[in-house]
Amino acid sequence: MMKLKFVPTGNIFVLPDEEAIKIKNKDRGNYVLLSEDDKEIVEEKKEVKVPTIKELVMPEEQTEPMTNEEIAKDITLEELAGMDRFALFGLAQRLDLKPATSANKRTLLKMLKETGIFK
């Protein structure tokens, strides 16, 4: 049996351990677990590591940027021709080809084919 104090009113309830912990966890901040001598039980706070943006975006095993060949290894010329303008533009940017923002699909295809890395 555990004592559970409702902080706003100061009421103390004696409940089974599981029930007291469940109520406290559901309504954080309003309830406090008390020890036998009515002293507050201080729970150790677990340190939560917040990942950085780099860790979220880049997998741990990949610390180096991908090479052009790694980016294009699974893309054939037929698949390249089937892509829409936005996908081609993104691929050209990823390969550091610096395409013009107004480049059409034909221009982007030509630019990508001239790299020679697509089979």
The first five atom37 places (N, CA, C, CB, O) and aatype in JSON, in Angstrom:
{
  "aatype": [12, 12, 11, 10, 11, 13, 19, 14, 16, 7, 2, 9, 13, 19, 10, 14, 3, 6, 6, 0, 9, 11, 9, 11, 2, 11, 3, 1, 7, 2, 18, 19, 10, 10, 15, 6, 3, 3, 11, 6, 9, 19, 6, 6, 11, 11, 6, 19, 11, 19, 14, 16, 9, 11, 6, 10, 19, 12, 14, 6, 6, 5, 16, 6, 14, 12, 16, 2, 6, 6, 9, 0, 11, 3, 9, 16, 10, 6, 6, 10, 0, 7, 12, 3, 1, 13, 0, 10, 13, 7, 10, 0, 5, 1, 10, 3, 10, 11, 14, 0, 16, 15, 0, 2, 11, 1, 16, 10, 10, 11, 12, 10, 11, 6, 16, 7, 9, 13, 11],
  "atom_mask": [
    [1, 1, 1, 1, 1],
    [1, 1, 1, 1, 1],
    [1, 1, 1, 1, 1],
    [1, 1, 1, 1, 1],
    [1, 1, 1, 1, 1],
    [1, 1, 1, 1, 1],
    [1, 1, 1, 1, 1],
    [1, 1, 1, 1, 1],
    [1, 1, 1, 1, 1],
    [1, 1, 1, 0, 1],
    [1, 1, 1, 1, 1],
    [1, 1, 1, 1, 1],
    [1, 1, 1, 1, 1],
    [1, 1, 1, 1, 1],
    [1, 1, 1, 1, 1],
    [1, 1, 1, 1, 1],
    [1, 1, 1, 1, 1],
    [1, 1, 1, 1, 1],
    [1, 1, 1, 1, 1],
    [1, 1, 1, 1, 1],
    [1, 1, 1, 1, 1],
    [1, 1, 1, 1, 1],
    [1, 1, 1, 1, 1],
    [1, 1, 1, 1, 1],
    [1, 1, 1, 1, 1],
    [1, 1, 1, 1, 1],
    [1, 1, 1, 1, 1],
    [1, 1, 1, 1, 1],
    [1, 1, 1, 0, 1],
    [1, 1, 1, 1, 1],
    [1, 1, 1, 1, 1],
    [1, 1, 1, 1, 1],
    [1, 1, 1, 1, 1],
    [1, 1, 1, 1, 1],
    [1, 1, 1, 1, 1],
    [1, 1, 1, 1, 1],
    [1, 1, 1, 1, 1],
    [1, 1, 1, 1, 1],
    [1, 1, 1, 1, 1],
    [1, 1, 1, 1, 1],
    [1, 1, 1, 1, 1],
    [1, 1, 1, 1, 1],
    [1, 1, 1, 1, 1],
    [1, 1, 1, 1, 1],
    [1, 1, 1, 1, 1],
    [1, 1, 1, 1, 1],
    [1, 1, 1, 1, 1],
    [1, 1, 1, 1, 1],
    [1, 1, 1, 1, 1],
    [1, 1, 1, 1, 1],
    [1, 1, 1, 1, 1],
    [1, 1, 1, 1, 1],
    [1, 1, 1, 1, 1],
    [1, 1, 1, 1, 1],
    [1, 1, 1, 1, 1],
    [1, 1, 1, 1, 1],
    [1, 1, 1, 1, 1],
    [1, 1, 1, 1, 1],
    [1, 1, 1, 1, 1],
    [1, 1, 1, 1, 1],
    [1, 1, 1, 1, 1],
    [1, 1, 1, 1, 1],
    [1, 1, 1, 1, 1],
    [1, 1, 1, 1, 1],
    [1, 1, 1, 1, 1],
    [1, 1, 1, 1, 1],
    [1, 1, 1, 1, 1],
    [1, 1, 1, 1, 1],
    [1, 1, 1, 1, 1],
    [1, 1, 1, 1, 1],
    [1, 1, 1, 1, 1],
    [1, 1, 1, 1, 1],
    [1, 1, 1, 1, 1],
    [1, 1, 1, 1, 1],
    [1, 1, 1, 1, 1],
    [1, 1, 1, 1, 1],
    [1, 1, 1, 1, 1],
    [1, 1, 1, 1, 1],
    [1, 1, 1, 1, 1],
    [1, 1, 1, 1, 1],
    [1, 1, 1, 1, 1],
    [1, 1, 1, 0, 1],
    [1, 1, 1, 1, 1],
    [1, 1, 1, 1, 1],
    [1, 1, 1, 1, 1],
    [1, 1, 1, 1, 1],
    [1, 1, 1, 1, 1],
    [1, 1, 1, 1, 1],
    [1, 1, 1, 1, 1],
    [1, 1, 1, 0, 1],
    [1, 1, 1, 1, 1],
    [1, 1, 1, 1, 1],
    [1, 1, 1, 1, 1],
    [1, 1, 1, 1, 1],
    [1, 1, 1, 1, 1],
    [1, 1, 1, 1, 1],
    [1, 1, 1, 1, 1],
    [1, 1, 1, 1, 1],
    [1, 1, 1, 1, 1],
    [1, 1, 1, 1, 1],
    [1, 1, 1, 1, 1],
    [1, 1, 1, 1, 1],
    [1, 1, 1, 1, 1],
    [1, 1, 1, 1, 1],
    [1, 1, 1, 1, 1],
    [1, 1, 1, 1, 1],
    [1, 1, 1, 1, 1],
    [1, 1, 1, 1, 1],
    [1, 1, 1, 1, 1],
    [1, 1, 1, 1, 1],
    [1, 1, 1, 1, 1],
    [1, 1, 1, 1, 1],
    [1, 1, 1, 1, 1],
    [1, 1, 1, 1, 1],
    [1, 1, 1, 1, 1],
    [1, 1, 1, 0, 1],
    [1, 1, 1, 1, 1],
    [1, 1, 1, 1, 1],
    [1, 1, 1, 1, 1]
  ],
  "atom_positions": [
    [[0.83, -1.17, 0.0], [0.0, 0.0, 0.0], [0.89, 1.25, 0.0], [-0.95, -0.01, 1.21], [1.9, 1.31, 0.7]],
    [[0.49, 2.23, -0.79], [1.23, 3.48, -0.89], [0.3, 4.65, -0.57], [1.86, 3.65, -2.3], [-0.91, 4.57, -0.73]],
    [[0.92, 5.72, -0.12], [0.17, 6.93, 0.13], [0.35, 7.85, -1.07], [0.64, 7.63, 1.45], [1.45, 8.04, -1.58]],
    [[-0.76, 8.41, -1.51], [-0.76, 9.29, -2.66], [-1.41, 10.6, -2.25], [-1.51, 8.65, -3.87], [-2.56, 10.61, -1.8]],
    [[-0.68, 11.7, -2.39], [-1.2, 13.01, -1.98], [-1.64, 13.78, -3.21], [-0.13, 13.81, -1.19], [-0.9, 13.92, -4.19]],
    [[-2.89, 14.3, -3.14], [-3.39, 15.17, -4.19], [-2.96, 16.59, -3.82], [-4.96, 15.05, -4.35], [-3.51, 17.17, -2.88]],
    [[-1.99, 17.14, -4.55], [-1.33, 18.4, -4.19], [-2.3, 19.58, -4.07], [-0.28, 18.71, -5.22], [-2.2, 20.32, -3.1]],
    [[-3.23, 19.8, -5.0], [-4.09, 20.99, -4.89], [-4.9, 21.06, -3.59], [-5.03, 21.04, -6.06], [-5.09, 22.14, -3.04]],
    [[-5.39, 19.91, -3.1], [-6.22, 19.95, -1.89], [-5.48, 19.46, -0.66], [-7.46, 19.11, -2.09], [-5.88, 19.77, 0.47]],
    [[-4.42, 18.71, -0.83], [-3.68, 18.15, 0.29], [-4.25, 16.84, 0.79], [0.0, 0.0, 0.0], [-3.75, 16.29, 1.77]],
    [[-5.27, 16.31, 0.14], [-5.86, 15.03, 0.55], [-4.86, 13.9, 0.31], [-7.17, 14.75, -0.22], [-4.16, 13.89, -0.7]],
    [[-4.81, 12.96, 1.24], [-3.9, 11.81, 1.13], [-4.74, 10.55, 1.02], [-2.93, 11.74, 2.35], [-5.66, 10.33, 1.81]],
    [[-4.42, 9.72, 0.03], [-5.12, 8.48, -0.22], [-4.16, 7.32, 0.0], [-5.72, 8.44, -1.64], [-2.98, 7.43, -0.33]],
    [[-4.65, 6.23, 0.54], [-3.86, 5.01, 0.68], [-4.4, 4.02, -0.34], [-3.93, 4.43, 2.16], [-5.55, 3.59, -0.27]],
    [[-3.55, 3.68, -1.29], [-3.96, 2.83, -2.4], [-2.95, 1.71, -2.62], [-4.11, 3.66, -3.68], [-1.8, 1.81, -2.16]],
    [[-3.36, 0.65, -3.31], [-2.38, -0.38, -3.68], [-1.28, 0.24, -4.55], [-3.08, -1.54, -4.44], [-1.51, 1.21, -5.28]],
    [[-0.09, -0.32, -4.46], [1.08, 0.25, -5.15], [0.83, 0.49, -6.63], [2.27, -0.67, -4.99], [1.09, 1.58, -7.14]],
    [[0.33, -0.52, -7.33], [0.13, -0.4, -8.78], [-0.85, 0.71, -9.12], [-0.37, -1.73, -9.35], [-0.63, 1.47, -10.06]],
    [[-1.94, 0.8, -8.34], [-2.96, 1.81, -8.61], [-2.42, 3.21, -8.35], [-4.19, 1.55, -7.75], [-2.69, 4.13, -9.12]],
    [[-1.67, 3.38, -7.27], [-1.11, 4.69, -6.92], [-0.13, 5.16, -7.99], [-0.41, 4.63, -5.54], [-0.16, 6.32, -8.4]],
    [[0.73, 4.27, -8.44], [1.72, 4.63, -9.47], [1.01, 4.95, -10.78], [2.74, 3.48, -9.68], [1.39, 5.89, -11.48]],
    [[-0.03, 4.18, -11.12], [-0.77, 4.41, -12.35], [-1.46, 5.8, -12.33], [-1.82, 3.29, -12.56], [-1.41, 6.53, -13.32]],
    [[-2.08, 6.14, -11.2], [-2.75, 7.44, -11.09], [-1.73, 8.57, -11.18], [-3.54, 7.54, -9.76], [-1.96, 9.56, -11.87]],
    [[-0.6, 8.43, -10.48], [0.43, 9.48, -10.5], [0.98, 9.68, -11.92], [1.58, 9.12, -9.54], [1.18, 10.82, -12.34]],
    [[1.23, 8.6, -12.63], [1.78, 8.71, -13.98], [0.79, 9.3, -14.97], [2.24, 7.36, -14.46], [1.19, 9.99, -15.91]],
    [[-0.5, 9.03, -14.77], [-1.51, 9.57, -15.69], [-1.69, 11.07, -15.51], [-2.84, 8.86, -15.49], [-1.85, 11.8, -16.49]],
    [[-1.68, 11.53, -14.26], [-1.95, 12.94, -13.98], [-0.71, 13.57, -13.34], [-3.2, 13.09, -13.04], [-0.67, 13.8, -12.13]],
    [[0.28, 13.82, -14.15], [1.56, 14.34, -13.64], [1.39, 15.75, -13.08], [2.61, 14.35, -14.75], [0.73, 16.6, -13.67]],
    [[2.0, 15.96, -11.93], [2.0, 17.28, -11.34], [0.97, 17.47, -10.24], [0.0, 0.0, 0.0], [1.19, 18.26, -9.33]],
    [[-0.15, 16.76, -10.3], [-1.18, 16.92, -9.27], [-1.03, 15.93, -8.14], [-2.54, 16.79, -9.88], [-1.59, 16.16, -7.07]],
    [[-0.31, 14.84, -8.33], [-0.17, 13.82, -7.31], [1.29, 13.64, -6.93], [-0.76, 12.49, -7.78], [2.19, 13.79, -7.76]],
    [[1.52, 13.3, -5.65], [2.86, 13.04, -5.14], [2.8, 11.76, -4.32], [3.41, 14.24, -4.28], [1.89, 11.59, -3.51]],
    [[3.77, 10.86, -4.52], [3.85, 9.65, -3.7], [4.51, 10.01, -2.38], [4.66, 8.53, -4.44], [5.49, 10.75, -2.34]],
    [[3.97, 9.47, -1.29], [4.51, 9.74, 0.04], [5.05, 8.46, 0.64], [3.43, 10.36, 0.95], [4.56, 7.36, 0.36]],
    [[6.08, 8.61, 1.49], [6.62, 7.46, 2.2], [5.77, 7.21, 3.44], [8.12, 7.69, 2.59], [4.79, 7.91, 3.67]],
    [[6.14, 6.22, 4.23], [5.38, 5.86, 5.42], [5.27, 7.01, 6.41], [6.01, 4.66, 6.1], [4.25, 7.15, 7.09]],
    [[6.31, 7.84, 6.5], [6.28, 8.96, 7.46], [5.83, 10.25, 6.79], [7.67, 9.15, 8.08], [6.2, 11.34, 7.24]],
    [[5.03, 10.15, 5.74], [4.43, 11.28, 5.01], [5.44, 12.25, 4.41], [3.51, 12.03, 5.93], [5.14, 13.44, 4.28]],
    [[6.61, 11.77, 4.06], [7.58, 12.6, 3.35], [7.51, 12.24, 1.88], [9.04, 12.41, 3.92], [7.3, 11.08, 1.51]],
    [[7.68, 13.25, 1.05], [7.57, 13.05, -0.39], [8.68, 12.14, -0.9], [7.62, 14.4, -1.12], [9.85, 12.32, -0.55]],
    [[8.3, 11.17, -1.71], [9.28, 10.28, -2.35], [9.79, 11.0, -3.59], [8.65, 8.87, -2.7], [9.02, 11.3, -4.5]],
    [[11.08, 11.25, -3.61], [11.68, 11.93, -4.75], [12.15, 10.87, -5.73], [12.86, 12.86, -4.31], [13.01, 10.04, -5.42]],
    [[11.58, 10.92, -6.92], [11.96, 9.96, -7.96], [13.15, 10.5, -8.72], [10.78, 9.68, -8.91], [13.22, 11.69, -9.03]],
    [[14.08, 9.62, -9.03], [15.23, 10.03, -9.82], [14.76, 10.26, -11.25], [16.37, 8.96, -9.77], [14.08, 9.43, -11.85]],
    [[15.14, 11.4, -11.77], [14.76, 11.72, -13.15], [15.77, 11.08, -14.09], [14.69, 13.27, -13.37], [16.98, 11.21, -13.93]],
    [[15.24, 10.4, -15.07], [16.11, 9.79, -16.07], [16.55, 10.86, -17.05], [15.39, 8.63, -16.8], [15.74, 11.67, -17.51]],
    [[17.81, 10.84, -17.37], [18.34, 11.82, -18.32], [17.97, 11.38, -19.72], [19.88, 11.97, -18.18], [18.31, 10.28, -20.16]],
    [[17.27, 12.23, -20.41], [16.82, 11.93, -21.77], [17.76, 12.64, -22.73], [15.34, 12.37, -22.0], [17.94, 13.86, -22.66]],
    [[18.35, 11.87, -23.64], [19.25, 12.45, -24.62], [18.43, 12.86, -25.84], [20.38, 11.46, -25.02], [17.8, 12.03, -26.49]],
    [[18.44, 14.13, -26.12], [17.71, 14.65, -27.27], [18.66, 14.61, -28.46], [17.17, 16.11, -27.01], [19.73, 15.21, -28.42]],
    [[18.27, 13.9, -29.53], [19.17, 13.81, -30.68], [19.27, 15.14, -31.42], [18.68, 12.72, -31.65], [18.32, 15.93, -31.46]],
    [[20.44, 15.38, -31.99], [20.64, 16.58, -32.78], [20.01, 16.36, -34.15], [22.15, 16.93, -32.9], [19.67, 15.24, -34.53]],
    [[19.87, 17.44, -34.89], [19.3, 17.34, -36.24], [20.19, 16.49, -37.13], [19.11, 18.75, -36.86], [19.69, 15.71, -37.94]],
    [[21.5, 16.62, -36.97], [22.41, 15.83, -37.79], [22.22, 14.34, -37.52], [23.87, 16.24, -37.51], [22.25, 13.54, -38.45]],
    [[22.02, 13.96, -36.24], [21.81, 12.56, -35.92], [20.49, 12.05, -36.47], [21.86, 12.35, -34.41], [20.39, 10.88, -36.86]],
    [[19.47, 12.9, -36.53], [18.18, 12.5, -37.07], [18.22, 12.32, -38.57], [17.12, 13.51, -36.7], [17.61, 11.4, -39.12]],
    [[18.95, 13.21, -39.25], [18.97, 13.21, -40.71], [19.97, 12.2, -41.25], [19.31, 14.59, -41.23], [19.67, 11.5, -42.22]],
    [[21.14, 12.12, -40.65], [22.2, 11.28, -41.17], [22.36, 10.03, -40.3], [23.52, 12.06, -41.23], [22.61, 10.16, -39.1]],
    [[22.21, 8.85, -40.85], [22.39, 7.63, -40.06], [23.79, 7.56, -39.46], [22.13, 6.39, -40.93], [24.73, 8.15, -39.99]],
    [[23.92, 6.84, -38.35], [25.2, 6.77, -37.65], [26.31, 6.18, -38.5], [25.04, 5.97, -36.39], [27.44, 6.66, -38.48]],
    [[26.0, 5.13, -39.25], [27.06, 4.47, -40.01], [27.53, 5.3, -41.21], [26.57, 3.11, -40.49], [28.59, 5.02, -41.77]],
    [[26.77, 6.29, -41.59], [27.15, 7.12, -42.74], [27.59, 8.49, -42.23], [25.96, 7.25, -43.74], [26.77, 9.36, -41.95]],
    [[28.89, 8.67, -42.12], [29.41, 9.94, -41.64], [29.97, 10.77, -42.79], [30.47, 9.71, -40.58], [30.17, 11.98, -42.64]],
    [[30.23, 10.14, -43.92], [30.75, 10.86, -45.08], [29.63, 11.05, -46.1], [31.95, 10.09, -45.71], [28.73, 10.22, -46.19]],
    [[29.69, 12.13, -46.86], [28.68, 12.3, -47.91], [28.83, 11.23, -48.98], [28.8, 13.7, -48.54], [29.92, 10.71, -49.22]],
    [[27.72, 10.9, -49.61], [27.73, 9.88, -50.66], [28.42, 10.43, -51.9], [26.29, 9.42, -51.0], [28.34, 11.62, -52.21]],
    [[29.1, 9.55, -52.61], [29.72, 9.94, -53.87], [28.67, 9.93, -54.96], [30.9, 8.99, -54.23], [27.58, 9.37, -54.78]],
    [[28.98, 10.55, -56.09], [28.04, 10.6, -57.2], [27.67, 9.2, -57.68], [28.63, 11.4, -58.36], [26.51, 8.95, -58.03]],
    [[28.63, 8.29, -57.69], [28.37, 6.93, -58.14], [27.43, 6.21, -57.18], [29.69, 6.15, -58.28], [26.57, 5.44, -57.62]],
    [[27.57, 6.45, -55.87], [26.69, 5.83, -54.9], [25.26, 6.36, -55.04], [27.2, 6.07, -53.47], [24.3, 5.6, -54.87]],
    [[25.11, 7.63, -55.34], [23.79, 8.22, -55.52], [23.1, 7.62, -56.73], [23.88, 9.75, -55.66], [21.9, 7.33, -56.69]],
    [[23.84, 7.42, -57.81], [23.25, 7.0, -59.09], [23.38, 5.51, -59.36], [23.89, 7.76, -60.21], [23.05, 5.08, -60.47]],
    [[23.84, 4.7, -58.41], [24.15, 3.31, -58.71], [22.93, 2.47, -59.11], [24.79, 2.68, -57.52], [23.07, 1.53, -59.9]],
    [[21.75, 2.79, -58.61], [20.58, 1.97, -58.92], [19.64, 2.62, -59.94], [19.82, 1.68, -57.66], [18.55, 2.12, -60.19]],
    [[20.05, 3.73, -60.52], [19.17, 4.43, -61.46], [19.67, 4.2, -62.88], [19.12, 5.96, -61.13], [20.82, 4.48, -63.21]],
    [[18.76, 3.68, -63.73], [19.11, 3.46, -65.13], [18.65, 4.66, -65.95], [18.47, 2.14, -65.67], [17.91, 5.51, -65.45]],
    [[19.1, 4.74, -67.2], [18.7, 5.83, -68.08], [17.19, 5.81, -68.35], [19.47, 5.76, -69.41], [16.57, 6.86, -68.49]],
    [[16.6, 4.59, -68.41], [15.17, 4.49, -68.63], [14.4, 5.05, -67.43], [14.77, 3.02, -68.88], [13.4, 5.76, -67.59]],
    [[14.87, 4.73, -66.22], [14.22, 5.25, -65.02], [14.38, 6.77, -64.95], [14.8, 4.59, -63.75], [13.48, 7.48, -64.51]],
    [[15.54, 7.23, -65.37], [15.82, 8.66, -65.37], [14.82, 9.39, -66.28], [17.28, 8.93, -65.83], [14.31, 10.45, -65.94]],
    [[14.56, 8.8, -67.45], [13.62, 9.41, -68.39], [12.2, 9.38, -67.86], [13.69, 8.69, -69.74], [11.38, 10.23, -68.24]],
    [[11.88, 8.44, -67.0], [10.54, 8.33, -66.44], [10.29, 9.25, -65.25], [0.0, 0.0, 0.0], [9.15, 9.38, -64.81]],
    [[11.33, 9.87, -64.73], [11.16, 10.75, -63.57], [10.54, 12.08, -63.98], [12.51, 10.99, -62.89], [10.69, 12.52, -65.12]],
    [[9.86, 12.7, -63.04], [9.31, 14.02, -63.33], [10.37, 15.1, -63.14], [8.09, 14.31, -62.43], [11.46, 14.83, -62.64]],
    [[10.05, 16.31, -63.53], [11.0, 17.43, -63.51], [11.55, 17.69, -62.12], [10.34, 18.69, -64.04], [12.74, 17.98, -61.97]],
    [[10.7, 17.59, -61.1], [11.14, 17.9, -59.73], [12.14, 16.88, -59.21], [9.94, 17.97, -58.8], [13.1, 17.22, -58.52]],
    [[11.91, 15.6, -59.55], [12.84, 14.55, -59.13], [14.19, 14.74, -59.84], [12.26, 13.16, -59.44], [15.24, 14.59, -59.22]],
    [[14.14, 15.06, -61.12], [15.38, 15.29, -61.87], [16.13, 16.5, -61.32], [15.08, 15.49, -63.37], [17.36, 16.48, -61.2]],
    [[15.39, 17.54, -60.99], [16.01, 18.75, -60.43], [16.7, 18.44, -59.1], [14.96, 19.87, -60.24], [17.82, 18.88, -58.86]],
    [[16.02, 17.67, -58.25], [16.6, 17.29, -56.97], [17.84, 16.43, -57.14], [0.0, 0.0, 0.0], [18.83, 16.61, -56.43]],
    [[17.8, 15.5, -58.08], [18.95, 14.63, -58.35], [20.12, 15.46, -58.87], [18.58, 13.53, -59.36], [21.26, 15.24, -58.47]],
    [[19.85, 16.4, -59.75], [20.91, 17.26, -60.28], [21.53, 18.1, -59.17], [20.37, 18.18, -61.4], [22.74, 18.28, -59.13]],
    [[20.71, 18.6, -58.27], [21.24, 19.37, -57.15], [22.09, 18.5, -56.24], [20.1, 20.02, -56.34], [23.15, 18.92, -55.76]],
    [[21.63, 17.27, -56.0], [22.37, 16.36, -55.12], [23.73, 16.01, -55.72], [21.56, 15.09, -54.86], [24.69, 15.74, -54.99]],
    [[23.8, 16.0, -57.04], [25.06, 15.72, -57.72], [25.9, 16.98, -57.93], [24.79, 15.04, -59.07], [26.91, 16.94, -58.63]],
    [[25.48, 18.09, -57.34], [26.19, 19.38, -57.42], [26.34, 19.88, -58.85], [27.56, 19.26, -56.78], [27.38, 20.44, -59.21]],
    [[25.32, 19.68, -59.68], [25.37, 20.15, -61.05], [24.87, 21.59, -61.17], [24.55, 19.24, -61.95], [25.04, 22.21, -62.22]],
    [[24.27, 22.12, -60.13], [23.76, 23.49, -60.07], [22.85, 23.82, -61.26], [24.91, 24.48, -60.02], [23.17, 24.68, -62.08]],
    [[21.71, 23.12, -61.34], [20.78, 23.4, -62.44], [20.05, 24.72, -62.21], [19.76, 22.26, -62.59], [19.86, 25.15, -61.07]],
    [[19.66, 25.36, -63.29], [18.87, 26.59, -63.19], [17.48, 26.23, -62.68], [18.79, 27.34, -64.57], [16.95, 25.17, -63.02]],
    [[16.9, 27.09, -61.87], [15.58, 26.79, -61.32], [14.51, 26.72, -62.4], [15.19, 27.84, -60.29], [13.47, 26.09, -62.2]],
    [[14.75, 27.36, -63.53], [13.78, 27.33, -64.62], [14.06, 26.22, -65.63], [13.77, 28.66, -65.32], [13.4, 26.16, -66.67]],
    [[15.02, 25.34, -65.34], [15.38, 24.28, -66.28], [14.21, 23.32, -66.48], [16.62, 23.51, -65.79], [13.55, 22.91, -65.52]],
    [[13.96, 22.97, -67.75], [12.87, 22.04, -68.04], [13.39, 20.6, -67.98], [12.25, 22.33, -69.43], [14.58, 20.37, -67.77]],
    [[12.49, 19.65, -68.15], [12.84, 18.24, -68.01], [13.91, 17.82, -69.02], [11.61, 17.38, -68.19], [14.84, 17.09, -68.67]],
    [[13.79, 18.29, -70.26], [14.75, 17.92, -71.3], [16.16, 18.4, -70.95], [14.33, 18.5, -72.66], [17.13, 17.67, -71.12]],
    [[16.26, 19.64, -70.45], [17.56, 20.2, -70.07], [18.16, 19.42, -68.9], [17.4, 21.7, -69.69], [19.36, 19.13, -68.88]],
    [[17.33, 19.1, -67.93], [17.82, 18.35, -66.78], [18.28, 16.96, -67.17], [16.74, 18.26, -65.71], [19.31, 16.49, -66.69]],
    [[17.51, 16.28, -68.05], [17.92, 14.95, -68.53], [19.26, 15.02, -69.24], [16.85, 14.38, -69.47], [20.14, 14.18, -69.02]],
    [[19.42, 16.02, -70.1], [20.68, 16.18, -70.83], [21.83, 16.4, -69.86], [20.59, 17.35, -71.83], [22.9, 15.82, -70.01]],
    [[21.6, 17.25, -68.88], [22.63, 17.57, -67.89], [23.04, 16.31, -67.1], [22.12, 18.66, -66.92], [24.23, 16.08, -66.86]],
    [[22.06, 15.5, -66.72], [22.35, 14.29, -65.96], [23.03, 13.23, -66.81], [21.07, 13.74, -65.35], [23.93, 12.53, -66.34]],
    [[22.61, 13.09, -68.07], [23.22, 12.09, -68.95], [24.67, 12.43, -69.26], [22.43, 11.98, -70.26], [25.5, 11.53, -69.42]],
    [[24.98, 13.72, -69.33], [26.35, 14.15, -69.63], [27.34, 13.82, -68.52], [26.38, 15.64, -69.9], [28.55, 13.84, -68.75]],
    [[26.85, 13.52, -67.33], [27.76, 13.16, -66.25], [28.4, 11.82, -66.51], [27.03, 13.13, -64.92], [29.53, 11.58, -66.08]],
    [[27.7, 10.92, -67.22], [28.25, 9.62, -67.55], [28.16, 8.61, -66.41], [0.0, 0.0, 0.0], [28.72, 7.52, -66.52]],
    [[27.49, 8.93, -65.34], [27.44, 7.98, -64.23], [26.2, 7.11, -64.26], [27.51, 8.72, -62.93], [26.08, 6.18, -63.46]],
    [[25.27, 7.39, -65.16], [24.05, 6.59, -65.28], [24.24, 5.57, -66.38], [22.82, 7.49, -65.57], [24.82, 5.88, -67.43]],
    [[23.77, 4.35, -66.16], [23.96, 3.25, -67.12], [22.77, 3.11, -68.01], [24.23, 1.93, -66.41], [22.75, 2.24, -68.88]]
  ]
}
